[in-house]
């Protein structure tokens, strides 16, 4: 595994990343909400890229994993800025953006900011989830709590309950990507499990419909869940990266 390094992020937090040098467009893995760069997909893809001699970058947003900062103080715009800072610090050429869950939203934001994108892979991509997921599902009382008290506590299927803040909701609204077309002039592969309990097929189809580009496809994998980390699913991610980035 690549050695962990750090840079100072745009808000002063130490941001952790691991970079493996190699050929071709650098594959950049962007993890999900409350996930980190030590997850199954990130570590697997690093080893896969190294075996192929491909450049690879994984990173932790502030408040995640080995980076500094407090998770509850962060938001989509902050985490996109963190990822952008690390990418600009490490990568000198084209990149392939691989976004898992929230990372797919981050990648969609970065696709508008980075000058040299070679390809885009979305794995159970969850753009706009703070508005279309959290806010849309909140009860009247939960909406009141988050707007008046500043936060609301939500249960999690994977770990302890977590806090959703007013800052996260309001910043999410400033960073929505599914309210207008997303122009992507590079190959795009979207991967979605039919048994995903966190991101619906409707979200995947909406993202597909909003992306404007010459080579965009969505693959639905029957039985796959949100983790998308079985050997067969990981093989599909590898295939998608090859298709979009050589």
C-alpha positions, 0 to 999 in steps of 0.5 A, a space after each residue: 500500500 502507498 504511504 500516507 502523506 498530508 497537505 494543509 487543506 483550504 480551511 487549514 485541516 490536515 488532509 491525508 492522501 495516498 498516491 501511487 505513481 504510474 502511467 496513464 490518467 491518474 485514477 482518483 477514488 472519492 469515497 462516500 459520506 462518513 467513509 474513508 480511503 481505507 474502505 474495501 473499494 479504495 484499497 482494492 483499486 489501489 492494489 489493482 492500479 499498482 499491479 497495472 502500473 497505473 497512477 492512483 490517488 485516494 484521499 480523506 476529506 476533512 473530518 473523515 479517516 486520517 484527515 484532521 477536522 470535525 465531521 459535523 462541521 463539514 459539508 459537501 462544498 467543503 469536502 469537494 474543495 478538499 478533494 480538489 486541493 489534494 488532486 491539484 497538489 498531486 496530479 499533473 495530468 488528466 484524471 479519471 474520477 471514480 466516485 462512490 456514493 457521495 463521492 459521485 456527487 463530489 466527482 460531479 462537482 469536480 468535473 466542472 472545475 478540473 481542466 483535464 478529466 479523462 473519464 468518470 465512473 460512478 459507483 452507487 453515485 448519490 448526487 444531491 442526497 442531502 436534498 433529495 434523500 435527507 430533506 425529502 424524507 424528513 418529517 415536519 419535526 425533523 425539518 424543524 429540528 435541523 433548521 431551528 436547532 441546527 441539527 438532527 440525529 438520524 439512525 444508520 444501517 451501518 454504525 452509530 446514529 449520526 448528525 445531519 446539520 443545517 449547514 450540510 442541508 443549506 450547503 447541499 442546496 448550493 451544490 446541487 448538480 441534478 437541477 441542470 444538465 451535466 456536460 461530460 465530454 469524456 466516457 462515463 460509466 455508472 454502476 448501480 446495484 438493484 438491492 442498494 438500500 441507500 441509493 435508488 435506481 431512480 437516482 441512477 437514472 436521473 443522473 444518467 438523464 442529466 449527463 450530456 456526453 458522447 459516451 455515457 452508460 448505466 449498468 444495473 447489477 441485480 442483487 448488488 447492495 450499496 457497498 458494491 464490494 463483492 469480487 464480481 462488483 469490484 471486477 465491474 469497477 475495474 472494467 469501467 475504469 479501463 473503458 473510460 481511462 485506458 
